[in-house]
């Protein structure tokens, strides 16, 4: 009956979570890599480093689901499915943890002053309380801000959290089940007896083919594995060999990259057709400049990691011979050291650390995170092994992630957030123990479990508005507005990857919207693989700039291979190349976005005038102007939803509308096209009511 209860409750909480995710699911592309990943999955291409082959294959299967919905919606649905599966596995992980109290600390004769309350810790958790806490913890995690956000749009993180939680469950299951190695045992029998370790190794390899930050489980798993099997001595080598084979089988999914690259897919980021490029892609060489890039970050990371490992190993080895309070004190010491060193570290680390710490108060619903503090204390008494396992997963993830200098950093903290959800559950358990004298019968226990679940639903209420993406068309609207702004057969050069360039890959190539225009990402021109992309998708443009490309590529080769190069030469060939897309295609109107115009260090077609036209700057030869007036200047109808969300992406998007529409209105005023200028000013103030240039134009136009 208990087994049936476990299945029913796990399915019930998963169904509830999935239904909520469906209600808040994004209907279209989202910011950052959403469009690119959707395009890659839909066409079986190759995504940005580290390639994510497992995501691509699974995503392709979802994109072909026989339902009447767009590819992007089906891929967003995939995220909801895998986050739901992660919650399902989280239920079983927690059930396993609460079913496995320690047996080697309470009552140990070598502990001189063991607190009296420790005597009770060998007792099993009452089933009613256990299921109540497990359900509460699942809900806290499912509706936490970042985890829920991952479920709403296509990304690699939903599959990642599913694997991370599943790996934690399988690994702990393996540790609990003793290794069985017998002399003369058949391979089949050996594999069966140690199936959990072998399954863990296989899933670990697969997980790496989805996201490389699976490595953040390494400190916890390696230490736990060594201590769990330290008495096996030489016999453990056989298990390690089998595990290595299973890992390689799972990791072999990465062969998708070179195989697919040699089949000339439409999207081939990095073009990993040979070993060198495959290695670059696998190791994320392109993005390595953003990890541990700040001065002094590596020593601080190593110092904190060493302290964490040292305290954990000592506490684990001496767990039977030291006062139980040591474990919680070790946690406090690591917290203190982390705060002391990270908050005063270089600008990048301090900023990302502040981002993480400031997120905690609202991440799980206002203030719910405070339950994690007594939860850590309770877990240190409940099971020292799992306590240190969670300590290593939490700090290992956090210490690594604060060294990554990117805007969308929250997803990199997911393992830490998952660990906090475990601690919050133990915080509820701690409160139950404090009230255990009053909760003597099942009715009271049921009431306590019910209250715990209700409290755990608070993040559903507090995070619903911020995680409701069901009407989020911001990126699609901006992309379509840019497309609308570009005249037939036009060329647009931009670096706005997070806001519309990524989305353009999906709309341009998968949905065949505005297939007549040429979209060039200037930042990607710094990568040699991008020229293969241009040659395959825009052969005319590529051929027209062939001379400039041939001059630039040898210099780029030096840069990519670490060969000394002349800074002035590579910059000159780069700017000549960017300008050639404009100069060598006189029959096509050329445009740039505002950030390109503001970059005076690397101008595009410096001898051309930049005329603000709608949401872009049009590049015009000086002799094409008459009295500073562009005769074929057009005013476009732009439709967009204003946003007041205080977030880098939404604020930058609204700022883009306000800046360009104000600039265009100002130019219209110079041509005495007053009514059309008023239209743009009104739109600019709709995007940003406090934009200074728009307010000044409003005053001048008497609006």
Protein Blocks (a to p, Z undefined) as FASTA:
>chain_A
ZZmmmmmmmmmmmmmmmmmmmmmpcfbdcehjlmmmmmmmmnopadddehjmmlmmmmmm
mmmpccdddfklmmmmmmmmmmmmmmmmmmmmmmmmmmmccfklgopaklmblcfklmmm
mpccdfklmmmmmmmmmmmmmmgmklmmmmmpccfklmmmmmmmmmmmmmmmmmmmccdd
dehiafklmmmmmmmmmmmmmmmmmmmmmomklmmmmmmmmmmmmmmmmmnmmmmmmmmm
mmmmmmmmmmmmmmmmmmmmmnopablghiaabfklmmmmmnommmmmmgokbghklmmm
mmmmmmmmmmmmmmmmmmmmccfklmmmmmmmmmmmmmmmmmmmcfklmmmmmmmmmmmm
mmnoghklmmmmmmmmmmmmmommlmmmmmmmmmmmmmmmmmpccfklmlmmmmmmmmmm
mmmmmmmmmmmmmmmmmmmbfklmmmmmmmmmmmmmmmmmmmmmmmmcklccklmmmmmm
mmmmpcghiacddfklmlmmmmmmmmmmmnopaklbccddfklmmpmklmmmmmmmmmml
mmmmmmmmmmmmmmmmmmmnopacdfklmmmmmmmmmmmmmmmmmmbccdddfklmmmmm
lcghklbccddehjaccdddfklpghhiafkbccddddddddfbdcfklmmmmmmmmmmm
mmmmmmmmmnopaklmmmmmmmmmmmmmmlmklmmmmmmnoZZ
